[in-house]
Amino acid sequence: MDVIPWTILTYETHGGEKPVDLFIKKQQPQARSKIIHNIRLLQQYGNVLSMPHAKILGGGLY
């Protein structure tokens, strides 16, 4: 069975700014690496990714 990667979208303002991406870029290298690792896990596993990597927020958001 092939796994289709999920698409990860970050918030974009009407002006085209992406505050989440900017926040990630401003982090120290070690923290940025952890954030990127977790985003990649979410991209790979989608809604089956669970604790300790993702929590269900509701409405299909993790």
Residue pairs with C-beta under 8 A, 6 or more apart in sequence:
3 44
5 43
5 44
6 42
6 43
6 44
6 45
6 46
6 47
7 43
8 39
8 42
8 43
10 18
10 20
10 21
11 18
11 19
11 20
12 18
13 19
24 32
24 35
24 36
25 32
27 35
38 53
38 54
41 49
41 53
41 54
42 49
42 53
42 54
42 62
47 60
47 62
49 62
54 62
55 62
56 62
